[in-house]
Amino acid sequence: MSSTLWPKVSSAFVDRSLTAHSLMGLVISAILYIVCVSGTVAVLEDEFGWWERADTPAVTEVTPAAVQNAIDHVVATQPESEHVLLYLPRENWPRFVIGGDDGLETANANGEAVAGYDTAWNEFLIHLHYYLSIPEDLPGLPENFGLGMIIVAIFGVMMVGMSISGLLAHPRIFRDAFRLKREGQQRLVQADIHNRLSVWTLPFNIIVAGTGALIGLFVVIALVMSLASYGTPTGLTDAVFGSEGEIDRTPAPLADGPAALATLATLEPDARPFLLVIEDPGTVSQMVEVIAEIPDRLVYSEPYMFSADGELTEVEGNTDGPAGQQIFNSVYRLHFGDFGGTAMKIAYIVLGTLLCIMVATGLNIYFLKRAEKGRPQPKLASAWSALVWGTPFLMAFTLFMSVVGLGEMAMVAVFWLGSLAIPLIGFVLADAAKTGVWTRRATGAIMVLTGVVHSVMNASALSNHTMLVLNASLIITGICLLMGPFWTKEKAAPVRPQHAE
């Protein structure tokens, strides 16, 4: 008889340990699933940002006079602000948003402020996907360390690893890429869906997960290198991007923003400016920065720096600098599909949805396999089913909260409390099928309600195709979830004698 270093333990202890192990796996899968769902929705962050402010006008272009009016307004209303910010309209973002350190406003084509720019749900969504709602600045950590972003990045690394290992674990996965079981033993059906989606979405999964990991882990890498090479937490970023020197706040005539835009149009006629920033306005140290998109380039932007009178002084070099700089500045567009226009956004939403299904079926397979082996975990399986549909329900419910005027902090509380409560209800019910039915119906109902209420409250804005498409999508998708199949017939799977959970 072989000896072991481990003491003898009871079968009950082993079962409790396996349940704890499964519970930890469920929590990890839940976080990964939330990241995937929020990331898929975040592809439409610009559209939902406008959807939240349906009362604001569409602006497709602004004149130099409108730019100057906007600058004068910000300086007059926020005299202590160290920045004047003008978000200029662009092809996929037909708005004009202006402001400073104390907040933003929406302006019309003449540069006159006409409404606020509070997009609580959009802020909630982005902070959820980037940071899992964890505050960016936590006591004891360097400023803007972004612990939540690092956690999300680690899950990105895990996703890349799972994609590659899953591919290697199924040698016939490409041969069977278009063979999909639609009926029969449920575990095999789920496994087929999971494996087929793994093949069809593999390039997308690696690109999205890899770029997400790169974005988040850059913070850690920069901090370690800064402390090791420079002795300060910001040493590396200061060396790469330059540190802010001493500011001379002696009053001076306000910088000429329109002149900077005119200079850029002359020197780089293809550049499409989308942000104008005046730093330290009305002082000797003031400067103008114009950030522009460059057509046919994947880099997110090219920053141009100008003197107060509009002369070009520096170009960041994101489009023609070192290869590493160009690659790093292309990561954002790759991660969110912010290139290729509407068609690419639709493709990212479809692929992101398939990725969410792949994550969901992965744990489904695990629970079904345990049931076949006579060791079912109905409570945990039901909790997972509740979370799979509960997450989109909470996304839609927080969106409805935005329609009725509730703020970001309330959304954060509702989402995370709901993310605990809904799986707990599923755990108590211990019936994955019924739990899935009711949470799916609830998701459909809240989506329909949100689309209808927003349409009624903003009827005058429905001539705007963005509002119309988003509301129609919410209503149609919600109806499909309400009327869709709530159960599937399957052949009974042979199981061994069951043990208590």
C-alpha positions as CSV (number, residue, x, y, z in Angstrom):
1,M,0.0,0.0,0.0
2,S,1.4,3.4,-1.0
3,S,2.0,5.9,1.8
4,T,1.0,9.5,1.7
5,L,2.0,12.6,3.6
6,W,-1.6,13.7,3.8
7,P,-3.6,12.6,6.9
8,K,-6.8,10.5,6.5
9,V,-9.9,12.7,6.0
10,S,-13.5,11.9,5.8
11,S,-15.5,11.9,2.5
12,A,-17.6,14.7,3.9
13,F,-14.5,16.8,4.3
14,V,-13.5,16.0,0.7
15,D,-16.9,17.0,-0.5
16,R,-16.8,20.3,1.4
17,S,-13.4,21.0,0.0
18,L,-14.5,20.3,-3.6
19,T,-17.5,22.6,-3.1
20,A,-15.2,25.3,-1.8
21,H,-13.0,24.7,-4.8
22,S,-16.0,24.9,-7.2
23,L,-17.2,28.1,-5.5
24,M,-13.9,29.8,-6.0
25,G,-13.9,28.7,-9.6
26,L,-17.4,30.2,-9.9
27,V,-16.3,33.5,-8.5
28,I,-13.4,33.7,-10.9
29,S,-15.6,32.8,-13.8
30,A,-18.1,35.4,-12.7
31,I,-15.6,38.2,-12.7
32,L,-14.3,37.1,-16.1
33,Y,-17.9,37.0,-17.4
34,I,-18.7,40.5,-16.0
35,V,-15.6,41.9,-17.7
36,C,-16.6,40.3,-21.0
37,V,-20.2,41.5,-20.9
38,S,-19.3,45.0,-19.9
39,G,-16.6,45.1,-22.6
40,T,-19.0,44.0,-25.2
41,V,-21.5,46.8,-24.3
42,A,-18.6,49.3,-24.0
43,V,-18.0,49.1,-27.7
44,L,-21.0,51.4,-27.9
45,E,-19.8,53.8,-25.2
46,D,-20.0,56.9,-27.5
47,E,-23.5,56.0,-28.7
48,F,-24.8,55.4,-25.2
49,G,-23.2,58.6,-24.0
50,W,-25.3,60.5,-26.5
51,W,-28.3,58.3,-25.8
52,E,-28.1,59.5,-22.1
53,R,-28.1,63.1,-23.3
54,A,-30.8,62.8,-26.0
55,D,-31.8,66.5,-25.4
56,T,-28.5,67.8,-26.8
57,P,-28.1,68.9,-30.4
58,A,-26.1,67.2,-33.1
59,V,-23.1,69.2,-34.2
60,T,-21.1,68.0,-37.2
61,E,-18.6,70.9,-37.5
62,V,-17.7,74.1,-35.8
63,T,-16.3,77.4,-37.1
64,P,-13.3,79.3,-35.6
65,A,-15.8,81.7,-34.2
66,A,-17.7,78.9,-32.4
67,V,-14.4,77.6,-31.0
68,Q,-13.5,81.0,-29.6
69,N,-17.0,81.5,-28.1
70,A,-16.6,78.1,-26.4
71,I,-13.2,79.0,-25.0
72,D,-14.4,82.4,-23.7
73,H,-17.4,80.7,-22.0
74,V,-15.2,78.1,-20.2
75,V,-12.7,80.8,-19.0
76,A,-15.6,83.0,-17.8
77,T,-17.5,80.3,-16.0
78,Q,-14.5,78.3,-14.6
79,P,-11.9,81.0,-14.0
80,E,-9.8,78.8,-11.7
81,S,-9.6,75.9,-14.1
82,E,-6.1,75.0,-15.2
83,H,-7.4,73.5,-18.5
84,V,-9.9,74.5,-21.2
85,L,-11.3,71.4,-22.9
86,L,-13.0,71.4,-26.2
87,Y,-14.2,68.0,-27.5
88,L,-14.7,68.7,-31.2
89,P,-17.3,66.9,-33.4
90,R,-16.1,64.1,-35.5
91,E,-17.6,61.6,-37.9
92,N,-18.7,59.0,-35.3
93,W,-19.3,61.6,-32.5
94,P,-21.4,64.5,-33.8
95,R,-21.4,66.6,-30.7
96,F,-19.6,69.6,-29.2
97,V,-18.7,69.3,-25.6
98,I,-16.8,72.0,-23.7
99,G,-15.6,72.5,-20.1
100,G,-12.7,72.6,-17.7
101,D,-11.6,71.0,-14.4
102,D,-14.9,71.7,-12.8
103,G,-17.1,69.9,-15.3
104,L,-18.3,69.6,-18.9
105,E,-21.2,71.1,-20.8
106,T,-22.8,70.4,-24.2
107,A,-22.6,73.3,-26.7
108,N,-24.4,74.0,-30.0
109,A,-22.8,74.7,-33.3
110,N,-22.2,78.4,-32.3
111,G,-20.1,77.4,-29.2
112,E,-22.9,78.3,-26.8
113,A,-23.5,76.0,-23.8
114,V,-27.0,74.6,-24.0
115,A,-27.0,71.6,-21.5
116,G,-25.0,69.7,-19.0
117,Y,-23.0,66.6,-19.9
118,D,-23.8,64.1,-17.2
119,T,-23.6,60.6,-18.6
120,A,-23.8,58.6,-15.3
121,W,-24.4,55.2,-16.9
122,N,-21.6,55.6,-19.4
123,E,-19.2,56.5,-16.6
124,F,-20.5,53.5,-14.6
125,L,-20.0,51.2,-17.6
126,I,-16.4,52.3,-18.4
127,H,-15.4,52.2,-14.7
128,L,-16.9,48.8,-14.4
129,H,-15.0,47.4,-17.4
130,Y,-11.7,49.2,-16.7
131,Y,-11.6,48.9,-12.9
132,L,-14.4,46.6,-11.7
133,S,-15.7,49.7,-10.0
134,I,-12.7,49.7,-7.7
135,P,-11.6,53.3,-6.9
136,E,-8.5,54.4,-8.9
137,D,-6.8,55.9,-5.9
138,L,-6.6,53.7,-2.9
139,P,-4.8,54.5,0.4
140,G,-1.3,53.1,0.5
141,L,-0.9,52.8,-3.3
142,P,0.7,55.2,-5.7
143,E,-1.5,57.8,-7.3
144,N,-3.6,56.5,-10.2
145,F,-2.2,53.0,-9.6
146,G,-5.5,51.5,-10.7
147,L,-5.7,48.2,-8.8
148,G,-8.9,47.3,-10.6
149,M,-7.3,47.7,-14.0
150,I,-4.5,45.4,-12.9
151,I,-7.0,42.8,-11.8
152,V,-8.8,43.1,-15.2
153,A,-5.5,42.8,-17.0
154,I,-4.7,39.5,-15.1
155,F,-8.0,38.1,-16.3
156,G,-6.9,39.2,-19.8
157,V,-3.8,37.1,-19.4
158,M,-5.9,34.2,-18.2
159,M,-8.1,34.5,-21.2
160,V,-5.2,34.3,-23.6
161,G,-3.9,31.3,-21.8
162,M,-7.3,29.5,-21.8
163,S,-7.7,30.2,-25.5
164,I,-4.4,28.7,-26.4
165,S,-4.6,25.8,-24.0
166,G,-8.1,25.0,-25.1
167,L,-7.0,24.9,-28.7
168,L,-4.1,22.6,-27.9
169,A,-6.4,20.3,-25.9
170,H,-8.7,19.6,-28.8
171,P,-6.7,18.3,-31.8
172,R,-9.8,17.9,-34.0
173,I,-11.2,21.3,-33.1
174,F,-10.6,22.8,-36.6
175,R,-11.8,19.7,-38.4
176,D,-15.1,19.9,-36.5
177,A,-15.4,23.7,-36.7
178,F,-18.7,23.5,-38.5
179,R,-20.2,20.4,-36.8
180,L,-22.6,21.5,-34.2
181,K,-24.8,19.3,-32.1
182,R,-28.2,20.9,-31.5
183,E,-29.9,18.1,-29.6
184,G,-29.0,15.2,-27.4
185,Q,-27.0,14.9,-24.2
186,Q,-26.9,18.5,-22.8
187,R,-23.2,18.3,-21.9
188,L,-22.2,17.4,-25.4
189,V,-24.4,20.1,-26.8
190,Q,-22.8,22.7,-24.5
191,A,-19.3,21.3,-25.3
192,D,-19.9,21.6,-29.0
193,I,-21.1,25.2,-28.7
194,H,-18.1,26.0,-26.5
195,N,-15.6,24.4,-28.9
196,R,-17.1,25.8,-32.1
197,L,-17.1,29.3,-30.6
198,S,-13.5,28.9,-29.5
199,V,-12.5,28.3,-33.1
200,W,-14.6,31.0,-34.6
201,T,-13.6,33.7,-32.2
202,L,-10.0,32.7,-31.5
203,P,-8.3,35.6,-33.2
204,F,-10.7,38.1,-31.7
205,N,-10.3,36.5,-28.2
206,I,-6.5,36.7,-28.3
207,I,-6.5,40.3,-29.7
208,V,-9.0,41.6,-27.2
209,A,-7.7,39.8,-24.2
210,G,-4.1,40.5,-25.1
211,T,-4.6,44.2,-25.6
212,G,-6.6,44.4,-22.4
213,A,-3.8,42.8,-20.5
214,L,-1.3,45.1,-22.1
215,I,-3.3,48.2,-21.2
216,G,-3.6,47.1,-17.5
217,L,-0.2,45.6,-16.9
218,F,1.5,48.7,-18.3
219,V,0.7,50.4,-15.0
220,V,2.6,47.7,-13.1
221,I,5.5,47.6,-15.5
222,A,5.9,51.4,-15.5
223,L,5.7,51.5,-11.7
224,V,8.4,48.8,-11.2
225,M,10.7,50.3,-13.8
226,S,10.2,53.8,-12.4
227,L,11.1,52.7,-8.8
228,A,14.0,50.6,-10.0
229,S,15.5,53.1,-12.5
230,Y,14.4,56.5,-11.2
231,G,13.5,56.0,-7.6
232,T,10.1,57.6,-7.9
233,P,6.7,56.1,-8.9
234,T,6.4,58.5,-11.9
235,G,10.0,58.5,-13.1
236,L,9.5,56.4,-16.2
237,T,6.4,58.3,-17.4
238,D,8.1,61.6,-16.8
239,A,11.1,60.5,-18.8
240,V,9.0,59.3,-21.7
241,F,6.2,61.9,-21.8
242,G,8.0,64.7,-20.0
243,S,7.3,66.1,-16.6
244,E,5.5,69.4,-15.9
245,G,7.9,72.1,-15.3
246,E,7.4,75.1,-13.1
247,I,4.4,77.2,-14.2
248,D,4.7,80.9,-14.6
249,R,1.2,82.2,-13.7
250,T,1.9,85.8,-14.7
251,P,-1.2,86.9,-16.6
252,A,-1.0,87.0,-20.4
253,P,-3.5,87.3,-23.3
254,L,-5.6,84.1,-23.7
255,A,-4.1,81.6,-26.1
256,D,-5.5,81.5,-29.6
257,G,-7.2,78.2,-30.1
258,P,-8.6,78.8,-33.6
259,A,-5.1,79.8,-34.8
260,A,-3.8,76.5,-33.6
261,L,-6.5,74.6,-35.5
262,A,-5.8,76.7,-38.6
263,T,-2.1,75.9,-38.4
264,L,-2.8,72.2,-38.1
265,A,-5.1,72.3,-41.1
266,T,-2.4,73.9,-43.1
267,L,0.5,71.6,-42.0
268,E,-1.5,68.4,-41.7
269,P,-4.6,68.7,-43.9
270,D,-5.6,65.0,-43.4
271,A,-5.5,65.2,-39.5
272,R,-8.9,65.2,-37.9
273,P,-8.7,67.1,-34.6
274,F,-11.1,65.9,-31.9
275,L,-9.8,67.5,-28.7
276,L,-8.3,71.0,-28.1
277,V,-6.8,71.7,-24.7
278,I,-5.5,75.0,-23.4
279,E,-3.2,74.3,-20.4
280,D,-2.9,77.0,-17.8
281,P,-5.0,79.5,-19.8
282,G,-4.3,83.2,-19.5
283,T,-0.8,82.7,-18.1
284,V,2.7,83.1,-19.5
285,S,3.1,79.3,-19.4
286,Q,-0.1,78.5,-21.3
287,M,0.1,76.2,-24.4
288,V,-2.4,74.7,-26.8
289,E,-2.5,71.0,-27.4
290,V,-4.6,69.6,-30.3
291,I,-5.2,65.8,-30.4
292,A,-6.1,64.5,-33.8
293,E,-7.0,61.2,-35.5
294,I,-4.9,60.3,-38.5
295,P,-6.8,58.6,-41.3
296,D,-5.8,55.0,-42.3
297,R,-3.7,54.7,-39.1
298,L,-4.5,52.4,-36.2
299,V,-2.9,54.7,-33.6
300,Y,-5.5,56.3,-31.3
301,S,-4.3,59.9,-31.8
302,E,-1.4,62.2,-32.7
303,P,-1.0,65.1,-30.2
304,Y,0.3,68.4,-31.6
305,M,1.6,71.2,-29.3
306,F,1.3,74.9,-30.2
307,S,2.4,78.2,-28.7
308,A,-0.1,80.7,-27.4
309,D,-0.2,82.4,-30.8
310,G,-0.8,79.2,-32.7
311,E,2.6,78.2,-33.9
312,L,3.5,74.5,-33.9
313,T,6.1,73.7,-31.4
314,E,6.1,69.9,-31.0
315,V,4.6,66.7,-32.4
316,E,4.3,63.6,-30.1
317,G,5.3,61.2,-32.8
318,N,2.7,58.4,-32.2
319,T,2.3,57.9,-36.0
320,D,6.0,58.0,-37.0
321,G,8.0,57.5,-33.8
322,P,9.6,54.2,-32.5
323,A,7.7,51.0,-33.3
324,G,6.9,50.4,-29.6
325,Q,5.3,53.8,-29.3
326,Q,3.2,53.2,-32.4
327,I,2.1,49.7,-31.2
328,F,1.2,50.9,-27.7
329,N,-0.9,53.8,-29.1
330,S,-2.8,51.3,-31.3
331,V,-3.8,49.1,-28.5
332,Y,-7.0,51.0,-27.6
333,R,-8.5,50.9,-31.0
334,L,-7.8,47.2,-31.3
335,H,-9.3,46.5,-27.9
336,F,-12.6,48.3,-28.5
337,G,-13.0,48.1,-32.2
338,D,-12.7,51.8,-32.6
339,F,-11.8,51.6,-36.2
340,G,-13.5,50.7,-39.4
341,G,-16.7,52.6,-38.6
342,T,-20.1,51.1,-37.8
343,A,-19.4,47.8,-39.5
344,M,-16.5,47.1,-37.2
345,K,-18.5,48.0,-34.1
346,I,-21.2,45.6,-35.1
347,A,-18.6,42.9,-35.7
348,Y,-17.1,43.5,-32.2
349,I,-20.5,43.3,-30.6
350,V,-21.3,40.0,-32.3
351,L,-17.9,38.5,-31.5
352,G,-18.0,39.9,-27.9
353,T,-21.4,38.2,-27.4
354,L,-20.0,34.9,-28.7
355,L,-17.2,35.3,-26.2
356,C,-19.7,35.8,-23.4
357,I,-21.5,32.6,-24.5
358,M,-18.2,30.7,-24.6
359,V,-17.4,31.8,-21.0
360,A,-20.9,30.8,-19.8
361,T,-20.9,27.4,-21.5
362,G,-17.4,26.6,-20.1
363,L,-18.7,26.4,-16.5
364,N,-22.0,24.8,-17.7
365,I,-19.9,21.9,-19.0
366,Y,-18.2,21.5,-15.7
367,F,-21.4,21.3,-13.8
368,L,-23.0,18.9,-16.3
369,K,-19.9,16.7,-16.2
370,R,-20.0,16.5,-12.4
371,A,-23.7,15.5,-12.6
372,E,-22.9,12.7,-15.0
373,K,-20.3,11.4,-12.7
374,G,-22.8,11.3,-9.8
375,R,-21.5,14.3,-8.0
376,P,-23.9,17.1,-9.0
377,Q,-23.7,20.6,-7.6
378,P,-27.3,21.9,-8.3
379,K,-27.0,24.9,-6.0
380,L,-23.8,26.2,-7.6
381,A,-25.0,25.4,-11.1
382,S,-28.2,27.3,-10.3
383,A,-26.1,30.2,-8.9
384,W,-24.1,30.3,-12.1
385,S,-27.2,30.2,-14.3
386,A,-28.6,33.2,-12.3
387,L,-25.4,35.2,-12.8
388,V,-25.2,34.4,-16.5
389,W,-28.5,36.1,-17.1
390,G,-28.4,38.3,-14.0
391,T,-25.4,40.3,-15.3
392,P,-27.2,41.5,-18.5
393,F,-30.3,42.1,-16.4
394,L,-28.3,44.4,-14.0
395,M,-26.7,46.2,-17.0
396,A,-30.1,46.9,-18.4
397,F,-31.5,47.8,-15.0
398,T,-28.7,50.3,-14.3
399,L,-29.4,51.7,-17.8
400,F,-33.0,52.2,-16.8
401,M,-31.8,53.9,-13.6
402,S,-30.0,56.4,-15.8
403,V,-33.3,57.1,-17.7
404,V,-35.0,58.1,-14.5
405,G,-32.1,60.3,-13.3
406,L,-30.3,58.2,-10.7
407,G,-26.5,58.7,-10.4
408,E,-23.4,56.6,-10.9
409,M,-22.9,55.7,-7.2
410,A,-26.4,54.2,-7.0
411,M,-25.7,52.2,-10.1
412,V,-22.5,50.8,-8.7
413,A,-24.3,49.8,-5.5
414,V,-27.2,48.2,-7.3
415,F,-25.0,46.3,-9.7
416,W,-22.7,44.7,-7.2
417,L,-25.3,44.1,-4.6
418,G,-27.4,42.5,-7.3
419,S,-24.4,40.5,-8.5
420,L,-24.4,38.9,-5.0
421,A,-28.2,38.7,-4.4
422,I,-29.2,37.2,-7.7
423,P,-26.8,34.2,-7.6
424,L,-27.7,33.7,-3.9
425,I,-31.4,33.4,-5.0
426,G,-30.3,30.9,-7.6
427,F,-28.3,29.0,-5.0
428,V,-31.3,28.7,-2.8
429,L,-33.6,27.6,-5.6
430,A,-31.0,24.9,-6.7
431,D,-32.6,24.6,-10.2
432,A,-30.4,25.9,-13.0
433,A,-33.1,25.6,-15.7
434,K,-35.9,27.5,-13.8
435,T,-33.4,30.1,-12.6
436,G,-32.2,30.7,-16.2
437,V,-35.8,31.0,-17.4
438,W,-36.8,33.7,-15.0
439,T,-33.7,35.7,-15.0
440,R,-33.8,35.7,-18.9
441,R,-37.4,36.9,-18.8
442,A,-36.5,39.6,-16.3
443,T,-33.6,40.7,-18.6
444,G,-36.0,40.9,-21.6
445,A,-38.6,42.8,-19.6
446,I,-36.2,45.5,-18.3
447,M,-34.7,45.9,-21.8
448,V,-38.2,46.5,-23.3
449,L,-39.2,48.9,-20.5
450,T,-35.9,50.9,-20.8
451,G,-36.3,51.3,-24.6
452,V,-40.0,52.3,-24.3
453,V,-39.6,54.7,-21.5
454,H,-36.6,56.4,-23.1
455,S,-38.5,56.7,-26.4
456,V,-41.5,58.3,-24.7
457,M,-39.3,60.7,-22.6
458,N,-37.3,61.7,-25.6
459,A,-39.8,61.4,-28.4
460,S,-38.4,64.5,-30.1
461,A,-35.0,62.9,-30.4
462,L,-36.2,59.7,-32.2
463,S,-35.5,61.4,-35.6
464,N,-31.9,60.9,-34.6
465,H,-30.9,57.5,-36.0
466,T,-28.6,56.7,-33.0
467,M,-31.4,57.1,-30.5
468,L,-33.8,55.2,-32.8
469,V,-31.5,52.3,-33.4
470,L,-30.5,51.9,-29.8
471,N,-34.0,51.9,-28.5
472,A,-35.2,49.6,-31.3
473,S,-32.4,47.2,-30.4
474,L,-33.3,47.3,-26.7
475,I,-37.0,46.6,-27.4
476,I,-36.5,43.9,-30.1
477,T,-33.8,42.1,-28.1
478,G,-36.0,42.2,-25.0
479,I,-39.0,40.8,-26.9
480,C,-36.8,38.0,-28.2
481,L,-35.7,37.1,-24.7
482,L,-39.2,37.2,-23.5
483,M,-40.6,35.0,-26.3
484,G,-37.5,32.8,-26.9
485,P,-37.2,29.1,-25.9
486,F,-37.1,28.7,-22.2
487,W,-36.1,25.0,-22.2
488,T,-34.7,22.5,-24.6
489,K,-35.5,18.8,-24.9
490,E,-32.6,16.6,-24.4
491,K,-31.8,12.9,-24.1
492,A,-31.3,11.8,-20.6
493,A,-27.6,11.5,-19.7
494,P,-26.5,8.3,-17.9
495,V,-25.5,9.2,-14.4
496,R,-23.9,7.3,-11.6
497,P,-25.4,7.0,-8.2
498,Q,-25.6,10.5,-6.8
499,H,-23.9,11.7,-3.6
500,A,-25.1,14.6,-1.5
501,E,-23.7,17.9,-2.5
